[in-house]
Amino acid sequence: MKHKYNNYSLKLLLLVIIATGSLFSCESDDSLLPINSATSSLAKIQSLVIKSGKNRVMVNAIVGDPNISEVRIYWDNKSDSVVLPANASNGVDTITTIIDNLQENLYIFEAQAFNEEGKSSKPVSGGADVFGSNYSSSLVNRPIITNELIGSILDISFGKMDMSSGVRGTELIYENTDGENQEIYIKPDKDDISLQNFKTGSTFRYRNVFVPALIAIDTFYTEYSSYRPKPFPVLKNASSFEVAESSGRWGNLADWIANEAVKNHDGFGGYDSKNGFNIESGWGAPGITNGKIYQTVTAGGAANYTLNVEFDANNYSESDEGGYYIIIAKGDGLPDVEDIATAPEVLGYQRVTSSEMNYNIDFTVEETMEISIGILTTQSDSGRYGPIKYFELVAGTN
């Protein structure tokens, strides 16, 4: 793990050489240490484990000599210490204590056992990093690469994390479609998640969880980051068009709203069993004045989009009175044909003519809102048609 203690690696290496390393039991070989009269009759501490924490450590020491009455733990070159009672009359005694109010640093601890007469055992040593505000301030949340909301399904892609940072996972809280808060835990090696019941318009928040050492008593958390996903507008029944109701050749499209002007075939219009999506006038049918057919969807704000529409064929002319238009407008509904160039709610439009079968309309939504997408037309009874292959909405370039 990399943090501000760049010189700690050497310290830890030396620690491993002179004792057992930080975070592991420290057990010296008696035959390698000098024996003197003060220590020869008292067994050494069997195990010493130092666990890292936030401005503190936990010390675990095990003694197995019933003659031991206390254990002394020293640090900062023995300038600080704590004395702990011991009683191994039943074979062993496990001594645990918290040493707090420590500065952020690498600490070497030395433990030594004593009996009531003051005789001492051979010392054992161990070390651990103490973490604090410097470590906390270095922690960051996982970057979010994409978050895409379609209906109530939210797909989130996270960036990679440095596993050596001590990251253990991500906690994410969101509101579901029933208005209930849900919390999920995401492992650090999982980059993509899909929430199936996210409430449109709500915000999710998340934070990362860190445990900075292999053996540690404290968990660190980043501050929560909050996101309000931008709902992506999705058109229904936008290709291979399905009919909701029909009479003979003509019908009304499923999922599309059509006004009476479009339904110029005895109450039906917009759907043609031969051609799918088709607004046709003439050949025995009346003309269409201010015909409107559209869908209303929610689009995420501060986003660019492109509407792609492809025709199978059309015979619309630039000289036609009124005209046939692909249009995107704010709100629920479309303006009238004569207002298309001036209506403030219009986000984008193109006039359709027989010289072009493919149309791409770029538009921008500044804030999350409802928009209506469809066709606006006034066409004569001289015979006009324009079957459409598909409508497609894609994210534009920001």
KEDRENVEX-943841 format. One record per residue (C-alpha): residue in one letter; x, y, z. Coordinates in steps of 0.02 Angstrom, whole numbers. Layout:
<recs>
rest;X;Y;Z
a;X;Y;Z
...
</recs>
This chain:
<recs>
rest;X;Y;Z
m;0;0;0
k;69;171;-47
h;41;320;65
k;143;454;147
y;255;331;241
n;379;305;98
n;521;263;220
y;416;136;314
s;458;-7;198
l;638;-5;256
k;582;7;435
l;468;-142;416
l;606;-242;332
l;720;-208;479
l;580;-254;595
v;558;-422;510
i;745;-454;527
i;757;-410;711
a;590;-482;762
t;438;-552;676
g;359;-422;563
s;215;-305;596
l;46;-387;613
f;110;-563;650
s;147;-660;809
c;322;-626;871
e;410;-780;939
s;598;-775;963
d;709;-929;971
d;775;-934;1150
s;937;-1016;1092
l;981;-862;989
l;964;-737;1131
p;1083;-707;1277
i;1025;-771;1444
n;1063;-677;1605
s;1014;-701;1784
a;873;-576;1772
t;780;-669;1636
s;832;-853;1643
s;695;-907;1762
l;548;-817;1677
a;474;-874;1513
k;459;-747;1375
i;295;-689;1300
q;234;-826;1184
s;151;-716;1054
l;136;-531;1017
v;16;-465;885
i;-5;-280;846
k;-160;-230;748
s;-167;-64;655
g;-304;63;686
k;-358;243;673
n;-240;339;790
r;-229;181;893
v;-174;0;894
m;-235;-158;977
v;-105;-264;1065
n;-130;-450;1094
a;-2;-540;1201
i;-5;-722;1258
v;92;-780;1412
g;108;-958;1476
d;212;-944;1634
p;109;-941;1797
n;250;-841;1878
i;216;-692;1764
s;116;-557;1855
e;119;-417;1727
v;166;-372;1551
r;242;-205;1507
i;226;-136;1331
y;342;3;1275
w;346;116;1122
d;431;275;1063
n;600;209;1121
k;523;165;1289
s;469;343;1320
d;290;280;1333
s;226;121;1410
v;77;30;1482
v;74;-102;1618
l;-53;-243;1607
p;-89;-375;1740
a;-65;-557;1692
n;-123;-721;1767
a;-73;-883;1681
s;-115;-996;1828
n;-229;-1098;1716
g;-96;-1122;1583
v;-105;-969;1473
d;-169;-791;1483
t;-216;-684;1335
i;-191;-499;1367
t;-276;-373;1256
t;-269;-184;1264
i;-299;-32;1156
i;-164;99;1147
d;-242;258;1081
n;-201;442;1054
l;-61;392;937
q;4;501;797
e;-3;439;618
n;159;344;601
l;245;175;604
y;268;114;783
i;382;-19;853
f;318;-98;1014
e;420;-200;1137
a;336;-314;1262
q;416;-391;1416
a;347;-501;1556
f;385;-477;1741
n;354;-575;1899
e;314;-504;2070
e;498;-499;2117
g;537;-390;1967
k;624;-520;1863
s;593;-497;1677
s;583;-606;1524
k;672;-578;1362
p;580;-442;1263
v;486;-472;1102
s;447;-339;973
g;316;-302;843
g;261;-154;740
a;113;-81;651
d;62;72;552
v;-55;193;639
f;-172;281;518
g;-259;447;534
s;-317;603;444
n;-178;599;315
y;-228;425;261
s;-414;470;265
s;-387;623;156
s;-298;517;25
l;-449;403;0
v;-563;431;-148
n;-725;356;-211
r;-727;245;-364
p;-751;347;-521
i;-915;320;-613
i;-885;295;-798
t;-1067;288;-851
n;-1237;288;-769
e;-1381;259;-887
l;-1563;259;-834
i;-1690;182;-952
g;-1861;172;-875
s;-1829;104;-700
i;-1670;10;-747
l;-1509;98;-695
d;-1345;30;-764
i;-1186;94;-679
s;-1007;63;-735
f;-867;100;-611
g;-684;133;-644
k;-547;20;-578
m;-478;38;-401
d;-301;19;-337
m;-318;-139;-234
s;-161;-96;-134
s;-253;54;-61
g;-347;-61;58
v;-514;-43;-31
r;-638;-177;22
g;-795;-125;-70
t;-925;7;-108
e;-1086;45;-14
l;-1225;114;-125
i;-1395;180;-67
y;-1538;215;-186
e;-1727;238;-185
n;-1829;104;-271
t;-1991;124;-368
d;-2090;92;-207
g;-2006;240;-122
e;-1900;130;-9
n;-1713;155;22
q;-1609;7;-33
e;-1426;-23;12
i;-1310;-137;-86
y;-1128;-185;-63
i;-1017;-196;-217
k;-854;-291;-214
p;-703;-195;-279
d;-676;-315;-425
k;-855;-290;-488
d;-860;-146;-612
d;-1039;-154;-679
i;-1205;-162;-587
s;-1386;-151;-643
l;-1525;-89;-528
q;-1692;-150;-592
n;-1808;-40;-488
f;-1729;133;-479
k;-1849;278;-450
t;-1837;403;-592
g;-1791;577;-531
s;-1710;516;-370
t;-1527;521;-319
f;-1412;379;-272
r;-1261;399;-161
y;-1110;290;-129
r;-949;280;-31
n;-798;167;-26
v;-745;57;119
f;-559;38;162
v;-464;-72;283
p;-285;-8;273
a;-189;-158;340
l;-196;-346;329
i;-245;-352;513
a;-335;-195;569
i;-466;-147;697
d;-538;5;609
t;-628;31;444
f;-614;193;348
y;-751;269;239
t;-747;403;107
e;-876;542;104
y;-1033;499;5
s;-1040;551;-176
s;-1213;585;-248
y;-1278;563;-425
r;-1445;601;-504
p;-1450;488;-657
k;-1510;564;-819
p;-1657;464;-884
f;-1626;414;-1064
p;-1780;438;-1174
v;-1835;276;-1255
l;-1967;268;-1390
k;-2083;119;-1388
n;-2143;30;-1544
a;-2014;125;-1645
s;-1983;-8;-1779
s;-2071;-163;-1844
f;-2224;-65;-1795
e;-2368;-147;-1701
v;-2549;-96;-1716
a;-2663;-65;-1567
e;-2826;-77;-1666
s;-2869;-83;-1850
s;-3005;-95;-1980
g;-2951;-171;-2143
r;-2787;-98;-2204
w;-2782;50;-2084
g;-2755;54;-1898
n;-2694;152;-1748
l;-2517;123;-1687
a;-2482;50;-1516
d;-2392;170;-1396
w;-2415;321;-1511
i;-2538;466;-1484
a;-2625;524;-1643
n;-2750;665;-1662
e;-2911;649;-1763
a;-2832;732;-1915
v;-2711;585;-1933
k;-2855;460;-1919
n;-2922;505;-2091
h;-2972;327;-2138
d;-3139;316;-2048
g;-3061;344;-1878
f;-2899;251;-1911
g;-2730;314;-1968
g;-2544;310;-1938
y;-2534;122;-1962
d;-2539;40;-2134
s;-2542;-151;-2140
k;-2441;-143;-2301
n;-2310;-19;-2243
g;-2313;-3;-2053
f;-2295;177;-1995
n;-2376;281;-2133
i;-2478;441;-2133
e;-2565;439;-2301
s;-2690;557;-2383
g;-2777;550;-2552
w;-2828;402;-2658
g;-3002;417;-2588
a;-2949;477;-2415
p;-2965;659;-2362
g;-2818;775;-2341
i;-2740;805;-2170
t;-2733;974;-2084
n;-2619;992;-1935
g;-2600;805;-1911
k;-2500;754;-1756
i;-2434;585;-1702
y;-2307;572;-1562
q;-2240;494;-1402
t;-2196;586;-1242
v;-2041;527;-1148
t;-1930;592;-1008
a;-1758;653;-1059
g;-1612;685;-943
g;-1554;864;-929
a;-1390;942;-984
a;-1378;811;-1121
n;-1367;803;-1309
y;-1467;681;-1413
t;-1490;633;-1595
l;-1652;571;-1672
n;-1626;461;-1824
v;-1773;424;-1939
e;-1767;321;-2099
f;-1905;311;-2230
d;-1944;169;-2347
a;-2008;296;-2472
n;-2100;462;-2478
n;-2170;582;-2608
y;-2174;741;-2506
s;-2120;899;-2595
e;-2042;1061;-2536
s;-2180;1151;-2632
d;-2321;1063;-2537
e;-2428;1181;-2439
g;-2404;1145;-2254
g;-2276;1007;-2261
y;-2222;850;-2170
y;-2102;869;-2023
i;-2006;763;-1900
i;-2009;860;-1737
i;-1948;860;-1556
a;-2034;979;-1435
k;-2037;1012;-1248
g;-2187;950;-1150
d;-2331;835;-1187
g;-2388;872;-1364
l;-2336;958;-1526
p;-2363;1135;-1589
d;-2466;1171;-1744
v;-2388;1158;-1917
e;-2393;1345;-1949
d;-2299;1378;-1786
i;-2159;1252;-1807
a;-2026;1381;-1850
t;-2068;1499;-1707
a;-2140;1396;-1564
p;-2022;1412;-1413
e;-2053;1232;-1360
v;-1976;1162;-1519
l;-1805;1080;-1488
g;-1774;1024;-1666
y;-1860;980;-1829
q;-1830;938;-2012
r;-1945;947;-2161
v;-1961;784;-2258
t;-1952;779;-2447
s;-1934;642;-2575
s;-1753;689;-2607
e;-1698;617;-2439
m;-1741;456;-2346
n;-1628;473;-2194
y;-1643;611;-2064
n;-1534;650;-1914
i;-1592;786;-1795
d;-1476;843;-1654
f;-1555;925;-1502
t;-1509;973;-1324
v;-1608;959;-1163
e;-1548;1081;-1030
e;-1640;1000;-885
t;-1734;840;-853
m;-1905;858;-933
e;-2039;777;-1038
i;-2017;793;-1225
s;-2129;740;-1369
i;-2059;659;-1526
g;-2157;624;-1684
i;-2229;687;-1847
l;-2320;848;-1884
t;-2403;867;-2054
t;-2526;960;-2163
q;-2547;872;-2331
s;-2674;881;-2471
d;-2789;746;-2540
s;-2687;739;-2701
g;-2600;583;-2638
r;-2459;591;-2511
y;-2374;450;-2415
g;-2214;416;-2318
p;-2190;244;-2237
i;-2056;248;-2101
k;-1934;106;-2064
y;-1885;161;-1889
f;-1860;299;-1761
e;-1699;290;-1659
l;-1640;398;-1515
v;-1455;399;-1471
a;-1346;498;-1353
g;-1263;644;-1441
t;-1089;713;-1414
n;-1074;824;-1261
</recs>
